[in-house]
Amino acid sequence: MSTADFIGIVGVICYQVAYAGLQLGRLQRDGKFYFYLNLFGPCCLLYSLVFHFNLAAAVSQLLWLMWSVVGVVVTARARRRQAVPTAGSGGDPDRSAALGSNSPM
């Protein structure tokens, strides 16, 4: 087995672990490990395809990689929005008052 084949198989294992983990409830759809597996998998397979090219497989892996990156960005933005407290949102009362919140305490 060549190095390229071995790396491609590692990519397939990443896909399978991500999918099985999701189906069995061991991984969360927005969890970091799930994203890492879905980013690393197509990278491994694309590396393998450099040596044993197949156009359909390359297109599939590029699309998988693109959607995985989109998922990481969307989830990161959602987490950032949740982490930023807004005035009057029940966060720090002193900070809410300093920001001009008129809500009663």
VENHU-V427892 format. One record per pair of residues at least 24 apart in sequence whose C-alpha atoms are under 10 Angstrom apart, sorted by the first residue. I is the first residue (numbers start at 0). GAP is how many residues later the second one is. If there is no record, write none. Layout:
i = (I I)
gap = (GAP GAP)
This chain:
i = (1 1 2 2 2 3 3 3 3 3 3 3 3 3 4 4 4 4 4 4 4 5 5 5 6 6 6 6 6 6 6 7 7 7 7 7 7 7 7 7 8 8 8 8 9 9 9 9 9 10 10 10 10 10 10 10 10 10 10 10 10 11 11 11 11 11 11 11 12 12 13 13 13 13 13 13 14 14 14 14 15 16 28 28 29 29 29 29 29 29 30 30 31 31 33 33 34 34 34 34 34 35 35 35 36 37 37 37 37 37 37 37 38 38 38 38 38 38 38 39 39 40 41 41)
gap = (46 49 44 45 48 40 41 42 43 44 45 46 47 48 39 40 42 43 44 46 47 38 39 42 34 36 37 38 39 40 41 33 34 35 36 37 38 39 40 41 32 35 36 39 30 31 32 34 35 26 27 28 29 30 31 32 33 34 35 36 37 25 26 28 29 30 32 33 24 28 24 25 26 27 28 30 24 25 26 27 25 24 42 46 41 42 44 45 46 49 41 44 40 43 34 38 33 34 36 37 40 32 33 36 31 26 27 29 30 31 33 34 25 26 27 28 29 30 33 25 28 24 24 26)
